[in-house]
């Protein structure tokens, strides 16, 4: 995951990109209990968010000011 163009503004697109180790690809996950987390990008300090609270397949990912709403809560599952 990558914040396009290293953008720091709320609403910037989160995209798939080759790994390069930049802070726009580094994510700090905060545990909300169980396997639920919210995630903030290191370069901007703001959170990964499903745009417009979308629930449909293919909903856009953006970065947005952290508010811990349902559209910023993600379920992580360890796959081995």
C-alpha positions in Angstrom: 0.0 0.0 0.0 1.2 3.5 -0.9 -0.2 7.0 -0.5 0.0 8.3 -4.1 2.6 11.0 -4.7 3.6 11.2 -1.0 0.5 13.4 -0.6 -0.1 14.4 3.0 -3.6 15.8 2.5 -6.8 14.1 3.7 -8.5 12.4 0.7 -5.3 11.4 -1.0 -5.6 8.0 -2.8 -4.1 4.8 -1.3 -2.8 2.7 -4.1 -0.9 -0.5 -4.8 2.7 0.3 -5.7 6.1 -1.4 -5.8 7.7 -1.5 -2.3 10.4 1.1 -1.8 10.4 1.6 2.0 9.3 5.2 2.0 7.3 6.6 4.8 4.2 6.8 2.6 4.2 3.0 2.6 5.0 2.6 6.3 1.9 2.0 8.5 1.5 2.1 12.2 -1.3 -0.1 13.4 -3.1 0.5 16.6 -5.0 -2.4 18.2 -8.7 -1.7 18.8 -9.2 -5.1 20.5 -9.1 -8.6 19.0 -7.9 -8.5 15.4 -9.3 -5.0 14.8 -6.9 -2.2 14.0 -6.8 1.3 12.6 -3.7 2.3 10.6 -1.9 5.6 10.2 0.6 6.3 7.5 4.0 7.4 8.9 4.6 10.3 6.4 1.3 12.1 7.2 0.2 10.7 10.6 -3.4 10.2 9.3 -5.4 7.1 8.9 -6.3 4.6 6.1 -10.0 5.1 5.4 -12.7 3.6 3.1 -13.9 6.6 1.2 -17.5 7.7 1.8 -18.0 4.9 4.2 -18.4 2.6 1.2 -19.4 -1.0 1.8 -19.4 -2.3 -1.8 -16.6 -4.3 -3.4 -14.0 -2.0 -5.0 -14.6 0.9 -2.6 -11.7 3.4 -2.7 -9.1 3.5 0.0 -7.9 7.0 1.0 -6.1 8.6 3.9 -8.2 10.7 6.2 -8.1 12.3 9.6 -8.2 9.6 12.2 -11.7 9.3 13.9 -11.8 5.5 14.6 -15.1 5.2 12.7 -16.2 1.9 11.2 -14.7 2.8 7.9 -11.2 3.1 9.6 -11.4 -0.2 11.4 -9.7 -3.1 9.6 -9.6 -6.8 10.5 -6.2 -8.4 10.3 -5.8 -12.1 10.0 -2.5 -13.9 10.1 -2.0 -16.2 7.2 0.7 -18.8 7.3 
